[in-house]
Amino acid sequence: GYSAQVGEVMARKRKKEDRLRQIYHWLKFSYPTPYPTKLNLIRGTKPRSDQGYVMLKRRVLVVHIDTKYPLWSCIDTIIHEYAHAAAWRHASLEPYISDHSPEWGIAYSEIYRNFNDDGGDLESGEF
């Protein structure tokens, strides 16, 4: 697993993109997904573009996060989108499963609570 060296204290990164990468690595470590995942940080130009989405590309789940939003919003979005990746099923079934299925809701609530209530925010600083 991930841990700091003896005597070394890891900290949450200050830059938004670096902090999002830390959280993403914590998510990958803490919540396995049925396909490998990749993080794609984008800077949207449309006034009302999606804050984030997940797509299956060549058997890799790519989590896209628009970084033009405030950090707190990007953190909520990465948790939301990663829950989609954690709840993903076989690609051929996806058109028949609602985006916010009960499986997604379970994954989202578990990740959200772990991050916000059970120390995941601090723990992710080690990544």
Disulfide bonds with the S-S distance in Angstrom:
none
